[in-house]
């Protein structure tokens, strides 16, 4: 699976790990979900702001698909 590297400050990383532990999920899964949701939200906002009308699904979240969380099923 392709990957990206994201740099965090020590404080940001500590917050991510604390949140993941509280939720009982691996930090990688939580971070991936947050990034994917942020991208989908940004796309929706840009479409609304630009007054663009689109039909059909564009992207995983709009299509109702669940992206891989990095774990094999």
N, CA, C and O atoms as CSV, one atom per row, in Angstrom:
chain,resi,resn,atom,element,x,y,z
A,1,UNK,N,N,0.853,-1.175,0.000
A,1,UNK,CA,C,0.000,0.000,0.000
A,1,UNK,C,C,0.894,1.232,0.000
A,1,UNK,O,O,1.837,1.305,0.788
A,2,UNK,N,N,0.617,2.203,-0.869
A,2,UNK,CA,C,1.383,3.445,-0.865
A,2,UNK,C,C,1.236,4.148,0.482
A,2,UNK,O,O,0.240,3.968,1.183
A,3,UNK,N,N,2.227,4.942,0.830
A,3,UNK,CA,C,2.209,5.621,2.127
A,3,UNK,C,C,2.754,7.030,1.985
A,3,UNK,O,O,3.435,7.357,1.013
A,4,UNK,N,N,2.442,7.859,2.973
A,4,UNK,CA,C,3.017,9.195,3.069
A,4,UNK,C,C,3.585,9.344,4.471
A,4,UNK,O,O,3.194,8.628,5.393
A,5,UNK,N,N,4.503,10.273,4.617
A,5,UNK,CA,C,5.071,10.570,5.921
A,5,UNK,C,C,4.607,11.962,6.321
A,5,UNK,O,O,4.695,12.906,5.536
A,6,UNK,N,N,4.118,12.081,7.535
A,6,UNK,CA,C,3.634,13.363,8.040
A,6,UNK,C,C,4.422,13.698,9.295
A,6,UNK,O,O,4.536,12.874,10.202
A,7,UNK,N,N,4.966,14.909,9.345
A,7,UNK,CA,C,5.731,15.342,10.512
A,7,UNK,C,C,4.803,16.025,11.517
A,7,UNK,O,O,3.958,16.838,11.143
A,8,UNK,N,N,4.971,15.685,12.792
A,8,UNK,CA,C,4.209,16.290,13.874
A,8,UNK,C,C,5.178,16.824,14.909
A,8,UNK,O,O,6.295,16.324,15.036
A,9,UNK,N,N,4.756,17.839,15.652
A,9,UNK,CA,C,5.540,18.267,16.801
A,9,UNK,C,C,5.373,17.201,17.877
A,9,UNK,O,O,4.464,16.373,17.807
A,10,UNK,N,N,6.244,17.227,18.861
A,10,UNK,CA,C,6.146,16.259,19.956
A,10,UNK,C,C,4.796,16.391,20.661
A,10,UNK,O,O,4.195,15.392,21.054
A,11,UNK,N,N,4.328,17.621,20.816
A,11,UNK,CA,C,3.046,17.853,21.484
A,11,UNK,C,C,1.885,17.296,20.654
A,11,UNK,O,O,0.990,16.645,21.194
A,12,UNK,N,N,1.903,17.551,19.344
A,12,UNK,CA,C,0.846,17.041,18.470
A,12,UNK,C,C,0.815,15.519,18.478
A,12,UNK,O,O,-0.254,14.911,18.543
A,13,UNK,N,N,1.985,14.912,18.413
A,13,UNK,CA,C,2.052,13.452,18.405
A,13,UNK,C,C,1.560,12.873,19.726
A,13,UNK,O,O,0.872,11.853,19.739
A,14,UNK,N,N,1.908,13.516,20.830
A,14,UNK,CA,C,1.431,13.055,22.134
A,14,UNK,C,C,-0.093,13.132,22.202
A,14,UNK,O,O,-0.740,12.238,22.748
A,15,UNK,N,N,-0.667,14.204,21.644
A,15,UNK,CA,C,-2.126,14.340,21.626
A,15,UNK,C,C,-2.769,13.246,20.779
A,15,UNK,O,O,-3.796,12.683,21.160
A,16,UNK,N,N,-2.163,12.944,19.627
A,16,UNK,CA,C,-2.692,11.877,18.774
A,16,UNK,C,C,-2.689,10.538,19.499
A,16,UNK,O,O,-3.683,9.812,19.489
A,17,UNK,N,N,-1.560,10.222,20.129
A,17,UNK,CA,C,-1.474,8.948,20.839
A,17,UNK,C,C,-2.456,8.880,22.005
A,17,UNK,O,O,-3.059,7.835,22.249
A,18,UNK,N,N,-2.619,9.987,22.725
A,18,UNK,CA,C,-3.560,10.001,23.849
A,18,UNK,C,C,-4.988,9.788,23.360
A,18,UNK,O,O,-5.745,9.028,23.964
A,19,UNK,N,N,-5.359,10.458,22.266
A,19,UNK,CA,C,-6.712,10.308,21.713
A,19,UNK,C,C,-6.941,8.883,21.221
A,19,UNK,O,O,-7.993,8.295,21.468
A,20,UNK,N,N,-5.954,8.336,20.526
A,20,UNK,CA,C,-6.080,6.969,20.014
A,20,UNK,C,C,-6.230,5.974,21.160
A,20,UNK,O,O,-7.043,5.052,21.089
A,21,UNK,N,N,-5.449,6.164,22.210
A,21,UNK,CA,C,-5.551,5.266,23.362
A,21,UNK,C,C,-6.928,5.375,24.009
A,21,UNK,O,O,-7.529,4.367,24.383
A,22,UNK,N,N,-7.421,6.599,24.138
A,22,UNK,CA,C,-8.742,6.817,24.735
A,22,UNK,C,C,-9.835,6.133,23.916
A,22,UNK,O,O,-10.781,5.575,24.472
A,23,UNK,N,N,-9.697,6.180,22.584
A,23,UNK,CA,C,-10.682,5.560,21.698
A,23,UNK,C,C,-10.453,4.062,21.514
A,23,UNK,O,O,-11.320,3.355,21.001
A,24,UNK,N,N,-9.292,3.585,21.932
A,24,UNK,CA,C,-8.993,2.159,21.802
A,24,UNK,C,C,-8.687,1.724,20.380
A,24,UNK,O,O,-8.973,0.590,19.996
A,25,UNK,N,N,-8.100,2.633,19.592
A,25,UNK,CA,C,-7.745,2.311,18.206
A,25,UNK,C,C,-6.270,2.621,17.979
A,25,UNK,O,O,-5.694,3.449,18.685
A,26,UNK,N,N,-5.654,1.959,16.995
A,26,UNK,CA,C,-4.265,2.289,16.669
A,26,UNK,C,C,-4.163,3.735,16.172
A,26,UNK,O,O,-5.049,4.214,15.465
A,27,UNK,N,N,-3.098,4.417,16.537
A,27,UNK,CA,C,-2.928,5.814,16.143
A,27,UNK,C,C,-2.878,5.958,14.625
A,27,UNK,O,O,-3.338,6.964,14.084
A,28,UNK,N,N,-2.328,4.972,13.939
A,28,UNK,CA,C,-2.256,5.036,12.478
A,28,UNK,C,C,-3.653,5.050,11.862
A,28,UNK,O,O,-3.914,5.805,10.925
A,29,UNK,N,N,-4.542,4.221,12.383
A,29,UNK,CA,C,-5.913,4.157,11.866
A,29,UNK,C,C,-6.643,5.471,12.128
A,29,UNK,O,O,-7.338,5.991,11.255
A,30,UNK,N,N,-6.478,6.001,13.334
A,30,UNK,CA,C,-7.142,7.244,13.679
A,30,UNK,C,C,-6.628,8.395,12.813
A,30,UNK,O,O,-7.418,9.204,12.326
A,31,UNK,N,N,-5.317,8.473,12.619
A,31,UNK,CA,C,-4.740,9.545,11.814
A,31,UNK,C,C,-5.189,9.435,10.362
A,31,UNK,O,O,-5.497,10.447,9.732
A,32,UNK,N,N,-5.230,8.225,9.828
A,32,UNK,CA,C,-5.652,8.019,8.440
A,32,UNK,C,C,-7.104,8.455,8.253
A,32,UNK,O,O,-7.441,9.122,7.275
A,33,UNK,N,N,-7.955,8.074,9.198
A,33,UNK,CA,C,-9.366,8.447,9.114
A,33,UNK,C,C,-9.524,9.962,9.164
A,33,UNK,O,O,-10.313,10.532,8.411
A,34,UNK,N,N,-8.779,10.609,10.047
A,34,UNK,CA,C,-8.869,12.064,10.171
A,34,UNK,C,C,-8.451,12.757,8.880
A,34,UNK,O,O,-9.095,13.717,8.455
A,35,UNK,N,N,-7.383,12.282,8.256
A,35,UNK,CA,C,-6.922,12.887,7.006
A,35,UNK,C,C,-7.954,12.691,5.905
A,35,UNK,O,O,-8.296,13.640,5.200
A,36,UNK,N,N,-8.452,11.469,5.748
A,36,UNK,CA,C,-9.435,11.186,4.693
A,36,UNK,C,C,-10.714,11.994,4.884
A,36,UNK,O,O,-11.263,12.521,3.915
A,37,UNK,N,N,-11.190,12.097,6.114
A,37,UNK,CA,C,-12.400,12.877,6.379
A,37,UNK,C,C,-12.171,14.360,6.108
A,37,UNK,O,O,-13.060,15.045,5.601
A,38,UNK,N,N,-10.986,14.856,6.444
A,38,UNK,CA,C,-10.671,16.256,6.202
A,38,UNK,C,C,-10.635,16.567,4.709
A,38,UNK,O,O,-11.126,17.610,4.278
A,39,UNK,N,N,-10.058,15.670,3.924
A,39,UNK,CA,C,-10.013,15.862,2.471
A,39,UNK,C,C,-11.424,15.877,1.895
A,39,UNK,O,O,-11.754,16.747,1.089
A,40,UNK,N,N,-12.252,14.930,2.297
A,40,UNK,CA,C,-13.631,14.861,1.793
A,40,UNK,C,C,-14.412,16.112,2.185
A,40,UNK,O,O,-15.164,16.653,1.374
A,41,UNK,N,N,-14.240,16.573,3.423
A,41,UNK,CA,C,-14.936,17.774,3.896
A,41,UNK,C,C,-14.475,19.001,3.098
A,41,UNK,O,O,-15.297,19.833,2.714
A,42,UNK,N,N,-13.185,19.112,2.852
A,42,UNK,CA,C,-12.661,20.232,2.076
A,42,UNK,C,C,-13.204,20.253,0.660
A,42,UNK,O,O,-13.528,21.315,0.128
A,43,UNK,N,N,-13.305,19.083,0.051
A,43,UNK,CA,C,-13.855,19.002,-1.309
A,43,UNK,C,C,-15.307,19.459,-1.338
A,43,UNK,O,O,-15.715,20.204,-2.229
A,44,UNK,N,N,-16.084,19.008,-0.356
A,44,UNK,CA,C,-17.492,19.416,-0.303
A,44,UNK,C,C,-17.610,20.933,-0.124
A,44,UNK,O,O,-18.430,21.576,-0.780
A,45,UNK,N,N,-16.796,21.496,0.757
A,45,UNK,CA,C,-16.849,22.934,1.006
A,45,UNK,C,C,-16.451,23.729,-0.228
A,45,UNK,O,O,-17.068,24.748,-0.537
A,46,UNK,N,N,-15.425,23.270,-0.933
A,46,UNK,CA,C,-15.000,23.976,-2.145
A,46,UNK,C,C,-16.075,23.920,-3.220
A,46,UNK,O,O,-16.305,24.904,-3.923
A,47,UNK,N,N,-16.731,22.775,-3.349
A,47,UNK,CA,C,-17.801,22.662,-4.342
A,47,UNK,C,C,-18.940,23.619,-4.011
A,47,UNK,O,O,-19.463,24.301,-4.892
A,48,UNK,N,N,-19.323,23.667,-2.728
A,48,UNK,CA,C,-20.401,24.570,-2.317
A,48,UNK,C,C,-20.005,26.028,-2.522
A,48,UNK,O,O,-20.798,26.828,-3.019
A,49,UNK,N,N,-18.789,26.367,-2.143
A,49,UNK,CA,C,-18.324,27.753,-2.253
A,49,UNK,C,C,-18.210,28.192,-3.705
A,49,UNK,O,O,-18.437,29.359,-4.024
A,50,UNK,N,N,-17.860,27.266,-4.582
A,50,UNK,CA,C,-17.708,27.603,-5.987
A,50,UNK,C,C,-19.004,27.548,-6.757
A,50,UNK,O,O,-19.034,27.897,-7.937
A,51,UNK,N,N,-20.075,27.119,-6.119
A,51,UNK,CA,C,-21.362,27.025,-6.778
A,51,UNK,C,C,-21.416,25.951,-7.843
A,51,UNK,O,O,-22.273,25.985,-8.726
A,52,UNK,N,N,-20.499,24.995,-7.762
A,52,UNK,CA,C,-20.474,23.932,-8.753
A,52,UNK,C,C,-21.556,22.917,-8.450
A,52,UNK,O,O,-21.811,22.588,-7.292
A,53,UNK,N,N,-22.177,22.435,-9.483
A,53,UNK,CA,C,-23.182,21.387,-9.336
A,53,UNK,C,C,-22.605,20.126,-9.934
A,53,UNK,O,O,-22.236,20.098,-11.108
A,54,UNK,N,N,-22.528,19.097,-9.139
A,54,UNK,CA,C,-22.009,17.829,-9.625
A,54,UNK,C,C,-23.036,16.750,-9.360
A,54,UNK,O,O,-23.783,16.804,-8.383
A,55,UNK,N,N,-23.060,15.794,-10.225
A,55,UNK,CA,C,-23.926,14.645,-10.009
A,55,UNK,C,C,-23.056,13.421,-9.876
A,55,UNK,O,O,-21.934,13.385,-10.381
A,56,UNK,N,N,-23.569,12.432,-9.204
A,56,UNK,CA,C,-22.805,11.208,-9.007
A,56,UNK,C,C,-21.853,11.353,-7.842
A,56,UNK,O,O,-21.701,12.434,-7.272
A,57,UNK,N,N,-21.220,10.257,-7.498
A,57,UNK,CA,C,-20.306,10.232,-6.364
A,57,UNK,C,C,-18.897,10.595,-6.825
A,57,UNK,O,O,-18.443,10.171,-7.888
A,58,UNK,N,N,-18.229,11.377,-6.012
A,58,UNK,CA,C,-16.849,11.766,-6.285
A,58,UNK,C,C,-16.042,11.481,-5.032
A,58,UNK,O,O,-16.170,12.203,-4.043
A,59,UNK,N,N,-15.230,10.465,-5.049
A,59,UNK,CA,C,-14.414,10.128,-3.896
A,59,UNK,C,C,-15.051,9.043,-3.054
A,59,UNK,O,O,-16.227,8.718,-3.215
A,60,UNK,N,N,-14.258,8.490,-2.158
A,60,UNK,CA,C,-14.695,7.362,-1.341
A,60,UNK,C,C,-15.860,7.702,-0.431
A,60,UNK,O,O,-16.832,6.949,-0.358
A,61,UNK,N,N,-15.774,8.830,0.263
A,61,UNK,CA,C,-16.798,9.141,1.246
A,61,UNK,C,C,-18.122,9.487,0.584
A,61,UNK,O,O,-19.181,9.072,1.054
A,62,UNK,N,N,-18.068,10.250,-0.512
A,62,UNK,CA,C,-19.294,10.599,-1.207
A,62,UNK,C,C,-19.950,9.369,-1.821
A,62,UNK,O,O,-21.173,9.321,-1.953
A,63,UNK,N,N,-19.155,8.381,-2.195
A,63,UNK,CA,C,-19.687,7.157,-2.788
A,63,UNK,C,C,-20.196,6.191,-1.723
A,63,UNK,O,O,-20.785,5.160,-2.046
A,64,UNK,N,N,-19.968,6.525,-0.455
A,64,UNK,CA,C,-20.403,5.647,0.628
A,64,UNK,C,C,-19.503,4.445,0.814
A,64,UNK,O,O,-19.898,3.462,1.441
A,65,UNK,N,N,-18.281,4.516,0.267
A,65,UNK,CA,C,-17.345,3.408,0.420
A,65,UNK,C,C,-16.498,3.619,1.655
A,65,UNK,O,O,-16.198,4.755,2.023
A,66,UNK,N,N,-16.118,2.549,2.285
A,66,UNK,CA,C,-15.260,2.622,3.454
A,66,UNK,C,C,-13.828,2.395,2.997
A,66,UNK,O,O,-13.504,1.318,2.496
A,67,UNK,N,N,-12.960,3.398,3.163
A,67,UNK,CA,C,-11.581,3.203,2.752
A,67,UNK,C,C,-10.893,2.196,3.655
A,67,UNK,O,O,-11.311,1.981,4.793
A,68,UNK,N,N,-9.855,1.592,3.153
A,68,UNK,CA,C,-9.085,0.642,3.946
A,68,UNK,C,C,-8.516,1.362,5.153
A,68,UNK,O,O,-8.065,2.502,5.047
A,69,UNK,N,N,-8.536,0.708,6.284
A,69,UNK,CA,C,-7.935,1.306,7.468
A,69,UNK,C,C,-6.529,0.770,7.681
A,69,UNK,O,O,-5.959,0.925,8.762
A,70,UNK,N,N,-5.971,0.145,6.664
A,70,UNK,CA,C,-4.615,-0.364,6.749
A,70,UNK,C,C,-4.526,-1.773,7.271
A,70,UNK,O,O,-3.433,-2.338,7.333
A,71,UNK,N,N,-5.635,-2.355,7.645
A,71,UNK,CA,C,-5.627,-3.722,8.156
A,71,UNK,C,C,-6.202,-4.659,7.119
A,71,UNK,O,O,-7.146,-4.322,6.404
A,72,UNK,N,N,-5.621,-5.833,7.048
A,72,UNK,CA,C,-6.125,-6.847,6.129
A,72,UNK,C,C,-7.424,-7.414,6.683
A,72,UNK,O,O,-7.573,-7.554,7.897
A,73,UNK,N,N,-8.358,-7.738,5.807
A,73,UNK,CA,C,-9.624,-8.318,6.269
A,73,UNK,C,C,-9.655,-9.789,5.985
A,73,UNK,O,O,-10.639,-10.458,6.301
